[in-house]
Amino acid sequence: MKLGAITLQNRPWNELLESWRYLDGLELDSLWVADHLANPMRTERPWFDGWTCLPALAAATSRARVGALVSSMVLRNPATLAKAAITLDHVSGGRAELAVGAGGAPFDRELAGEPPYSFTEFVERLVRALGDESLQPRPLQQRIPVTIGGQSETVLDLAARHADRWNTYGGRGLDPDEALRRSRERNERLTVLCAEHGRDPSTLTRSILIGYPFVGEKPWRSEEAFADMVGRWSQAGFDELIVYYPPETGMPDGSVAPGVFERSVDRMREG
C-alpha cells in the first residue's frame, strides 16, 4: 500500500513549504495540493492557487511524486494544463503526476463559469495534448501518469480507458463502513470496465482520499487504528491511501495522538 498526503493551501507560504520538506523527508510516496479558487468549506479564508504553488513546492523536495488532487476542469484548459504538467515534470526532475476531475465546487463555477466541454471531452483533449510530440520539450518521464478522480459511471469508464490511477473520495459525510462498501462496489465496477476495454485491471492504481468531510475515518487516534484502516482498504482492492496533512485537518473530531502520524508512516515504509 502506497501512502500520499495532501496539504491544503490555506496556511502561510513558509508553513506550507516546510510541510512539504518535512513530508518529503518522511519518504511519503506522493505529495499533493488542491485546485480551487478558495477553500470550498470556508471561502472567506486565505487560499493560494494550487498550480502556482506546485513548481515552488516541487523544487523544495527531492523524492515524492507531486501534483494537484485534482486539477479542476472548471479552472484549467486541457492543452495549457498538459503544458503545465510537462513544465512541472522538468522542475521536479521527473516526478510530476497529473490528476483531473470535473470540478464540482459551486464557488469555482460561480467565478470561473461553466467549461465549454464535457468531462469526457476534457480528458480526451488532455490525453491528446500530453501525447503531442510537437509540444516541446517532452517530459522527463516517458509518460506523465494520469489520475482521474470521481465516482460516476462516466469517471470510471474514462479511468478504465485513459488513467494510470483512479482516485475516489468515497462520498461526502460517510461513516467508514458505508464509504468502504460504496468504494468496493465502484472498484469492482472499474475492474469490469477495464476488461470490457481490453485492459489488464492490474495496470490501474486504485486510490482513496481519506479525511473529513468525506470518509469519517479516525486513523490518527493510535497506530492500531491506522493499521486497521490500511488493512480494510487494502482488502477492498485499494493500492494507495492519500491523507490530509497536518493530520488534524482530515479528522472529524480533530483527535490526533502525538507522534502517531510519523510512527505510522515509518511502519508503512518499513513494509
C-alpha positions in Angstrom: 0.0 0.0 0.0 1.4 3.4 -1.0 0.8 6.5 1.1 0.5 10.1 0.0 -0.5 13.4 1.6 -2.4 16.4 0.5 -1.7 19.8 2.1 -4.4 22.5 1.7 -3.1 25.9 0.6 -4.8 27.8 3.5 -1.7 28.4 5.6 1.2 31.0 5.3 3.5 30.1 2.5 6.5 29.3 4.7 4.5 26.8 6.7 3.3 25.1 3.5 6.8 24.9 2.2 8.2 23.5 5.4 5.4 20.9 5.4 6.4 19.6 2.0 10.0 19.5 3.0 9.1 17.6 6.2 6.8 15.1 4.4 9.4 14.5 1.7 11.9 13.7 4.4 9.4 11.1 5.8 9.6 9.5 2.4 5.9 9.6 1.5 5.2 8.3 -2.0 3.3 11.4 -3.2 2.5 15.0 -2.2 -0.5 17.0 -3.4 -2.2 20.3 -3.3 -5.9 21.1 -4.0 -7.2 23.0 -7.0 -9.9 25.5 -6.1 -10.2 29.3 -6.2 -11.0 29.2 -2.5 -11.5 26.7 0.3 -14.8 25.1 -0.6 -15.8 24.9 3.0 -14.6 28.3 4.1 -14.4 30.7 1.1 -13.7 33.7 3.3 -10.3 32.3 4.4 -7.0 32.9 2.6 -6.2 30.4 -0.2 -3.3 30.1 -2.6 -3.6 28.8 -6.2 -2.6 25.2 -6.4 -0.8 25.2 -9.8 1.1 28.4 -8.9 2.3 26.7 -5.7 3.3 23.4 -7.3 6.6 24.2 -9.0 8.0 26.0 -5.9 6.9 23.2 -3.6 8.3 20.6 -6.0 11.6 22.3 -6.2 11.8 22.1 -2.4 11.5 18.3 -2.5 13.6 15.6 -4.0 11.8 12.3 -3.6 8.0 12.3 -3.5 5.9 12.4 -6.6 4.0 15.7 -6.9 0.7 17.0 -8.3 -2.7 18.6 -7.7 -5.5 16.4 -6.4 -7.4 17.0 -8.6 -6.9 19.7 -11.3 -10.3 21.1 -11.9 -11.9 21.1 -15.4 -13.6 24.3 -14.4 -10.3 26.2 -13.9 -8.0 24.6 -16.5 -7.7 24.4 -20.2 -6.6 20.9 -21.2 -3.8 22.0 -23.5 -2.4 24.5 -21.1 -2.7 22.0 -18.2 -0.7 19.5 -20.2 2.0 22.1 -20.8 2.0 23.0 -17.1 2.4 19.3 -16.2 5.3 18.9 -18.5 6.9 22.0 -17.0 6.3 20.6 -13.5 8.0 17.4 -14.6 11.2 19.2 -15.5 11.1 21.3 -12.3 10.7 18.2 -10.2 13.2 16.1 -12.0 10.6 13.7 -13.5 8.2 13.4 -10.5 5.1 15.0 -11.9 1.6 13.5 -11.6 -1.4 14.8 -13.4 -4.8 14.3 -11.7 -8.0 15.7 -13.1 -11.6 16.0 -12.1 -14.9 17.6 -13.2 -14.7 20.3 -10.6 -17.9 20.4 -8.6 -17.2 23.3 -6.2 -20.0 25.8 -6.6 -17.8 28.8 -5.7 -15.3 27.9 -8.5 -18.1 27.6 -11.1 -19.7 30.8 -9.9 -16.5 32.8 -10.5 -14.9 30.9 -13.4 -18.1 30.0 -15.3 -19.1 26.7 -16.8 -16.5 24.9 -19.0 -17.2 24.7 -22.8 -16.9 21.0 -22.9 -17.9 17.8 -21.1 -15.6 16.0 -18.8 -15.1 13.3 -21.4 -14.0 15.8 -24.0 -11.7 17.5 -21.5 -10.0 14.2 -20.7 -9.7 13.2 -24.3 -8.2 16.6 -25.2 -5.8 16.4 -22.3 -4.6 12.9 -23.3 -4.0 14.1 -26.9 -2.1 17.1 -25.8 0.1 15.1 -23.5 1.0 12.8 -26.4 1.6 15.6 -28.9 5.2 15.3 -30.0 5.2 19.0 -31.2 4.7 20.1 -27.6 8.3 20.6 -26.6 10.2 19.9 -24.5 8.9 16.4 -23.9 8.5 15.2 -20.3 11.5 13.8 -18.5 9.3 10.7 -17.8 8.4 8.6 -20.7 4.8 9.4 -19.8 3.3 11.6 -17.1 0.9 9.4 -15.1 -2.7 10.5 -15.4 -5.2 10.2 -12.5 -8.9 10.6 -13.0 -10.9 11.4 -9.9 -14.5 10.9 -9.0 -17.3 8.3 -8.5 -19.6 8.5 -11.5 -20.0 5.9 -14.2 -18.5 8.3 -16.7 -15.5 8.8 -14.5 -15.0 5.0 -14.1 -15.2 4.5 -17.8 -12.7 7.3 -18.5 -10.4 5.9 -15.9 -10.6 2.4 -17.4 -9.7 3.9 -20.9 -7.2 6.6 -20.1 -5.9 6.7 -16.5 -2.9 5.3 -14.7 -4.7 5.9 -11.4 -8.3 6.2 -10.3 -8.9 8.3 -7.2 -12.1 8.5 -5.2 -13.0 10.3 -2.0 -15.8 7.8 -1.4 -18.6 10.2 -0.8 -19.5 13.1 1.5 -20.1 12.7 5.2 -19.9 8.9 5.2 -19.1 6.6 8.0 -16.1 4.3 7.3 -18.2 1.2 6.7 -20.5 2.8 4.2 -17.6 4.5 2.4 -15.8 1.2 2.2 -18.9 -0.6 0.8 -19.6 2.0 -1.9 -15.9 2.3 -2.9 -15.5 -1.5 -3.1 -18.5 -1.7 -5.4 -17.1 1.1 -7.7 -13.7 -0.6 -7.6 -15.3 -3.9 -8.8 -17.2 -2.0 -11.5 -13.9 -0.4 -12.6 -12.4 -3.9 -13.0 -15.3 -4.9 -15.2 -14.9 -1.8 -17.4 -11.1 -2.5 -17.8 -12.0 -6.0 -19.1 -14.5 -4.5 -21.5 -11.9 -2.2 -22.9 -9.4 -5.0 -23.2 -7.2 -3.7 -20.4 -5.4 -5.6 -17.7 -7.1 -4.3 -14.5 -3.9 -4.7 -12.5 -2.3 -1.8 -14.5 -4.7 0.7 -12.9 -3.8 2.0 -9.4 -6.9 2.3 -7.1 -6.5 5.3 -4.7 -8.7 6.6 -1.9 -8.6 10.1 -0.3 -9.2 9.7 3.4 -10.5 12.5 5.6 -13.2 15.0 6.6 -15.6 16.0 5.1 -15.6 12.8 3.1 -14.8 9.5 4.8 -15.1 9.7 8.5 -12.0 7.5 9.4 -10.1 8.3 12.5 -6.6 6.8 11.8 -4.6 9.1 14.0 -6.0 8.1 17.3 -3.5 5.3 17.5 -1.1 3.2 15.4 -3.5 0.3 15.7 -6.3 2.5 14.3 -4.2 3.4 11.3 -3.1 -0.2 10.7 -6.7 -1.3 10.9 -7.7 1.3 8.3 -4.9 0.3 5.9 -6.0 -3.4 6.2 -9.6 -2.7 5.5 -9.0 -0.6 2.4 -6.3 -3.0 1.1 -8.8 -5.8 1.3 -11.3 -3.7 -0.7 -8.7 -3.6 -3.5 -7.1 -0.3 -3.0 -3.4 0.3 -3.6 -2.9 3.8 -2.2 -4.1 5.9 0.7 -3.9 9.7 0.5 -4.4 11.5 3.8 -4.5 15.2 4.8 -1.6 16.9 6.5 -1.4 18.3 9.1 -3.3 15.2 10.3 -5.9 17.0 12.3 -7.1 18.6 9.0 -8.9 15.4 8.0 -10.1 14.2 11.3 -13.9 14.6 12.1 -13.2 15.5 15.7 -9.7 16.7 15.4 -8.3 14.0 17.7 -4.7 13.2 16.9 -2.4 11.4 19.3 1.1 12.8 19.4 3.6 11.0 17.1 1.0 8.6 15.5 1.3 10.1 12.1 5.1 9.8 12.0 5.2 6.3 13.5 2.6 5.0 11.1 4.4 6.4 8.1 7.6 4.7 9.3 5.8 1.4 9.7 4.4 1.6 6.2 7.8 2.5 4.8 9.4 -0.5 6.5 6.8 -2.8 5.0 
